[in-house]
Amino acid sequence: MVRRDGAYRDLLRGYEVLIDGRKVGQVRRRQRARYDVTPGPHTVRMRIDWCSSPDVKITVAAGESVTLICEPNGSAARGTVQMLTSPRKYIRLQLDDSPSA
């Protein structure tokens, strides 16, 4: 799990990491975190207060590593509107599809 900068939005706050509906940790701005899961399908979501990301479904093979990237889904000004109109899209969460080093 990698959390990108995201300018000023949620600057001092951490996002909760939920895997299969269970809180497993938290990531803060510019932080990386690693969570071990069993091989198979899993659902990942990020949450802050009543707002969250959409669910991201992943399947992890034995010995495989999957990287997800999260960040605020827009500017600080847009965040206020999102809290009220689309709280499940407040955080952007996606698979990192960049080539491994």
Disulfide bonds with the S-S distance in Angstrom:
none
